[in-house]
Each structure stands twice: as structure tokens, then as C-alpha cells.
Amino acid sequence: MAESGDPYPERALPTPAVDSNAQQPPVLTFEGKRYDLNSLPDEVKELVRGMQVADAQLRMHEDTLKVLAVGRQSMAMQLNEKLQQIAPLP
């Protein structure tokens, strides 16, 4: 679900969760309802897989943005330190 201040409000959309283990068939949980994943039409299974891929890509890109923000902050601190030795314009 979206966190407060999430720059990607579309992430607030329901995300399918698939629960599976060796003894039980996989179960899709979506919007509070549970479905036997194996009995769903192939088109629905493809949509579930597509949403899972999209969620993974969003997480990866959000992590990349965090790394970039930390790097930018570090560069700003270095710039500030270097500019301390240079007189600004009047």
C-alpha cells in the first residue's frame, strides 16, 4: 500500500498477493477475496503476473531513486564545503 507522502499514489491500488506452499494450491488474495489461482483463466493469471512484475519494477525504481537522492545529498555537502573557501559575488 502507499505510504504517506508516496510520490506514486497509483501504488494505492490493490496489489494481488499469492500464497503458496508445497501442500496447498496457490491462493490469490485480491481486494479481501481469495481465489484458487490454478482454476483462474489464463488471461487472469497473466494479469496477476503482470501486476507482480509491475510491483517489482516499482520497488526497484523507488530504491534507485533513494540511492540517487543520497548521492545528490552527498554532492551538495561536498559542494557546500568547497564553496566555503571561495568568496561569493557581492
Rosetta blueprint (number, residue, H / E / L):
1 M L
2 A L
3 E L
4 S L
5 G L
6 D L
7 P L
8 Y L
9 P H
10 E H
11 R H
12 A H
13 L L
14 P L
15 T L
16 P L
17 A E
18 V E
19 D E
20 S L
21 N L
22 A L
23 Q L
24 Q L
25 P L
26 P L
27 V E
28 L E
29 T E
30 F E
31 E L
32 G L
33 K E
34 R E
35 Y E
36 D E
37 L H
38 N H
39 S H
40 L L
41 P L
42 D H
43 E H
44 V H
45 K H
46 E H
47 L H
48 V H
49 R H
50 G H
51 M H
52 Q H
53 V H
54 A H
55 D H
56 A H
57 Q H
58 L H
59 R H
60 M H
61 H H
62 E H
63 D H
64 T H
65 L H
66 K H
67 V H
68 L H
69 A H
70 V H
71 G H
72 R H
73 Q H
74 S H
75 M H
76 A H
77 M H
78 Q H
79 L H
80 N H
81 E H
82 K H
83 L H
84 Q L
85 Q L
86 I L
87 A L
88 P L
89 L L
90 P L
